[in-house]
Amino acid sequence: RTERKMELDLQLDVSTSAILLEAFSNHIRAYLSNNTFIVNYNVYLADSGKQYHLIHADIFVSINMEINSFLLLREKINLEMIAFANANQIVFASNK
């Protein structure tokens, strides 16, 4: 094993437009590509349905990254995704 993997699943409200879904996916790709700790990633719209639209990301870092650093990076990525959603009025799916 040479890489440590984190997964990101963003469940967005079904009212989210295709334009915003694409912008969000592109933002995630750009954000991940600018992080030197990330060695590889895949970002894609994994599902679209009645309950939510799902943007999924597989993110890989070196296995040599310390676990605390890995968890802090994961938190930083999550916070960035929340900030982007808030700035663009993108609503996360909820259990109604």
One Martini backbone bead per residue (centre of mass of N, CA, C, O) as a GRO file, in nm:
protein
   96
    1ARG     BB    1   0.093   0.037   0.024
    2THR     BB    2   0.097   0.402  -0.082
    3GLU     BB    3  -0.199   0.494   0.007
    4ARG     BB    4  -0.433   0.724   0.132
    5LYS     BB    5  -0.791   0.728   0.185
    6MET     BB    6  -1.053   0.953   0.090
    7GLU     BB    7  -1.399   1.036   0.127
    8LEU     BB    8  -1.648   1.227  -0.062
    9ASP     BB    9  -1.992   1.313   0.027
   10LEU     BB   10  -2.227   1.515  -0.156
   11GLN     BB   11  -2.549   1.599  -0.051
   12LEU     BB   12  -2.776   1.745  -0.268
   13ASP     BB   13  -3.021   1.916  -0.349
   14VAL     BB   14  -3.252   1.872  -0.610
   15SER     BB   15  -3.252   2.194  -0.679
   16THR     BB   16  -2.987   2.170  -0.801
   17SER     BB   17  -2.821   2.274  -1.055
   18ALA     BB   18  -2.621   2.187  -1.313
   19ILE     BB   19  -2.436   2.433  -1.293
   20LEU     BB   20  -2.368   2.398  -0.987
   21LEU     BB   21  -2.260   2.112  -1.000
   22GLU     BB   22  -2.026   2.178  -1.191
   23ALA     BB   23  -1.895   2.400  -1.019
   24PHE     BB   24  -1.839   2.221  -0.775
   25SER     BB   25  -1.665   2.009  -0.911
   26ASN     BB   26  -1.452   2.213  -1.015
   27HIS     BB   27  -1.371   2.319  -0.738
   28ILE     BB   28  -1.268   2.059  -0.622
   29ARG     BB   29  -1.048   2.006  -0.832
   30ALA     BB   30  -0.893   2.269  -0.787
   31TYR     BB   31  -0.836   2.234  -0.486
   32LEU     BB   32  -0.687   1.959  -0.504
   33SER     BB   33  -0.462   2.048  -0.718
   34ASN     BB   34  -0.340   2.269  -0.490
   35ASN     BB   35  -0.249   2.014  -0.320
   36THR     BB   36   0.054   1.867  -0.227
   37PHE     BB   37  -0.060   1.606  -0.065
   38ILE     BB   38  -0.204   1.530  -0.322
   39VAL     BB   39  -0.172   1.258  -0.562
   40ASN     BB   40  -0.489   1.188  -0.600
   41TYR     BB   41  -0.808   1.210  -0.796
   42ASN     BB   42  -1.178   1.185  -0.787
   43VAL     BB   43  -1.450   1.358  -0.961
   44TYR     BB   44  -1.815   1.304  -0.935
   45LEU     BB   45  -2.134   1.242  -1.051
   46ALA     BB   46  -2.291   0.964  -0.901
   47ASP     BB   47  -2.587   1.093  -0.840
   48SER     BB   48  -2.945   1.108  -0.936
   49GLY     BB   49  -3.247   1.197  -0.759
   50LYS     BB   50  -3.504   1.224  -0.529
   51GLN     BB   51  -3.314   1.302  -0.271
   52TYR     BB   52  -3.028   1.346  -0.437
   53HIS     BB   53  -2.719   1.479  -0.511
   54LEU     BB   54  -2.396   1.316  -0.593
   55ILE     BB   55  -2.078   1.402  -0.487
   56HIS     BB   56  -1.773   1.236  -0.559
   57ALA     BB   57  -1.461   1.161  -0.372
   58ASP     BB   58  -1.132   1.051  -0.435
   59ILE     BB   59  -0.857   1.064  -0.200
   60PHE     BB   60  -0.494   1.084  -0.223
   61VAL     BB   61  -0.226   0.996  -0.008
   62SER     BB   62   0.037   0.940   0.154
   63ILE     BB   63   0.121   0.689   0.378
   64ASN     BB   64   0.330   0.889   0.536
   65MET     BB   65   0.110   1.033   0.652
   66GLU     BB   66   0.000   1.147   0.923
   67ILE     BB   67  -0.295   1.106   1.082
   68ASN     BB   68  -0.334   1.398   1.182
   69SER     BB   69  -0.288   1.530   0.904
   70PHE     BB   70  -0.512   1.380   0.759
   71LEU     BB   71  -0.748   1.487   0.935
   72LEU     BB   72  -0.694   1.789   0.881
   73LEU     BB   73  -0.732   1.774   0.577
   74ARG     BB   74  -1.019   1.671   0.581
   75GLU     BB   75  -1.134   1.916   0.730
   76LYS     BB   76  -1.046   2.133   0.525
   77ILE     BB   77  -1.210   2.022   0.290
   78ASN     BB   78  -1.489   2.032   0.420
   79LEU     BB   79  -1.489   2.339   0.480
   80GLU     BB   80  -1.460   2.427   0.184
   81MET     BB   81  -1.728   2.301   0.086
   82ILE     BB   82  -1.912   2.463   0.270
   83ALA     BB   83  -1.824   2.745   0.178
   84PHE     BB   84  -1.908   2.713  -0.117
   85ALA     BB   85  -2.203   2.653  -0.069
   86ASN     BB   86  -2.272   2.912   0.087
   87ALA     BB   87  -2.173   3.119  -0.139
   88ASN     BB   88  -2.390   2.954  -0.358
   89GLN     BB   89  -2.661   2.848  -0.236
   90ILE     BB   90  -2.606   2.552  -0.146
   91VAL     BB   91  -2.797   2.268  -0.065
   92PHE     BB   92  -2.822   2.033   0.153
   93ALA     BB   93  -2.940   1.748   0.222
   94SER     BB   94  -3.242   1.631   0.383
   95ASN     BB   95  -3.444   1.496   0.635
   96LYS     BB   96  -3.797   1.535   0.578
   0.00000   0.00000   0.00000
